[in-house]
Amino acid sequence: MFSIPEQFSNATKANFEAQFAIFSTLTNKAFEGVEKFVDLNLTAAKASLEESSATTKQLLAAKDPQEFFSLAAAQAQPNAEKTIAYGRHLATIATSTGAEFSKAAETQIAETNRKVISLVEEVSKNAPAGSENAVALFKSAIGNANAGYEQFTKTAKQAAESLETNLSAAVNQFTAAAAKAAPKK
């Protein structure tokens, strides 16, 4: 049988390891998101440079001002579509990274909560007589903290869903506006 100080020492060590694990996991998820964002921007920059070069050659080859302006106007719709596609891809990266971040955090926090509750149960079994009120108060505090965390998690998820919905609506409005503004062929 372990003494209470040893149990708390072991719990403190386990809690530190759990915090390190969550920090490591969240850092990895953040770097994965940044890596996807950088890759998207490099791909977009490369494609933009190649398209700009081709467009410039076409514009310089125009025989008269009317052909020049016709070629320039023809680029408006494809450019708007590429901008919309970029925005959607960027939103997808942000949403998936946020979801992975939340999932990893929830998993680690649930495991930590399980360990804390297990420790409290073990310590309460070995608690000296007359400490029942203190143990009950401690269990109540843990229950309240868990309830607060669950409410925070629920609110954060609702905020993320609202942001995703608003972002999607903005992209759809931009798409519609770009389609209306595009020259008819």
N, C-alpha and C positions, 0 to 999 in steps of 0.2 A: 504494500500500500504506500502510495506517495504522500508526502506531506503537502499541505496547501501551498507553502512557498515554492516547492518544486513544481507543482501543477501550474502555478502562475508563471514561473520561469519558462517552462515548456510551452505554455500558451503564448507568452510574449515572443518566444523564438518562432513559433509557428505563425504568429500574426505578422512578424517582420518578414518572414519568407513569403507569406501570401501577398503582402504589400509589394514586395520586390517583384513577385510574379505578375501582379496586375500592372505595375509600372512598365515592366518589360513587354508584356503583351500589348498594352496600349501604345507604347512607343513604336513597336513593330507595325501595328495597324496604321499609325500616323505616317510612318515612312512609306508604307505601301501606297497610301493615298497620294502622298507627295510624288512618289515615283510615277504613278499613273498620270498625274497632272503634268509633270515635266515631259513625259513621253507624248502626251496629247499635244502640248505646246510645240515640241520639236517637230512632230509630224505636221502640225498645222503650219508652222513657219516654213518648213521645207516645201510643202505643197503650194503655199502662197507665193514663195519666191519663184518657183517653177511657172506657176500660172501668170504671175506678173510679167515675167520675161516673155512668155508666149503672147500675152495680150499686148505688150509694148511693141513687139515685132509686127503684130497684126495692125495696130494703130499707125505705126510708122509706114506701113505699106499701103495705107489708104491713098486713093488717087485724088479724092476731093474732100472738102469739109463735110459734105453730107454723108459720105461713106464713113468718115472718121467718127462723126457723132452717132451714126447708126451702130457702128461696132461698139462704141463706148456704152450706149444704152443697152445693147444686148448683153453686156456683162453684169448689169444690175441684178437681174433675177438670180443667176447662178451664185453671185456673191452673197446675196441675201440668204439663199438656201444653205450655203456653206456656213454662214454665220449662225444660222439657226441650228444646224447640225452640231456645230462646235458647242453651242450653249447647252444643247441637250446632252451631249457627251459629258460635258463638264458637270452638269447637274447629276448625271448618273454616277459619276465618280464620287461626287460629294455625298450623295445619298447612300451609296453602297459602303463607303468608308465610315460614314456615321453609323450605319446599321451594324457593321462589324465591330466598331468601337463600343457601341452600346451592348452588343451581345457579349463581348469579351469582359466588359466591366461587370455586367450582371452575373455572369458565371463566377467570376472571382469573388464578388461581394457575397453571393449566395453561399459559396463554400466557406468564406470567413465567418459569416453569420452562423452557419451550421456548427463550426468549430467552437465559437463563443458559447452558443447554447449548450453544446455538449460539455464544455468546461464548467459552466454554471451548474448544470445538473450534477456533475461529478463532485464539485466542491460542496454543493448543498447536501449531498449524501453524507459527507464527512464533517459538516459544520457542527460546531458545538451546540449543545442544548441551549435553548433560549434565543438563538439567532434566526429563528424562523421568519420573524418580521423583516429583518434586514435582507434575508435571501429573497423573500417575496417582493420586497421593494426593488431589489436589484433586477429580478426577473421582469417586473413591471416596466422598469426603465428600459430594459433591452427590448421588450415588446413594443413600447412606444417608439423607440428609435427605429425598429424595423418597420413599423407602420408609417412613420415619417419618410423613411427611405422609399417604401413602396409608392407613397403618394408622389414623391419627387420624381420617381422613375415614370410613373403614369403621366404626370404633367409634362415631363421632358419628351416622352414619346408623342404626346398630342401636339406639342410645339413643333417637333420634327415633321410630323405628318402634315401639319398646317403649312409649314414652310415649303415642303415638297409640293403640295397642292397649289400654293400661290405661285411657285416658280414654274410649274407646269402650265398654269393658266397664263402667265406672262409670256412664256415661249409660244403658246398657241395664239395669243393675241398678236404677237410680233409676226408670226407666220401668216396670219390672216391679213395684217396690214401690208406685209411685203408682197403678198399675192395680189392685193388690190392695186398697189403702187406700180407693180411690174408692167412694162409695156406689153400690150396684147400683140400676139403674132398672127 
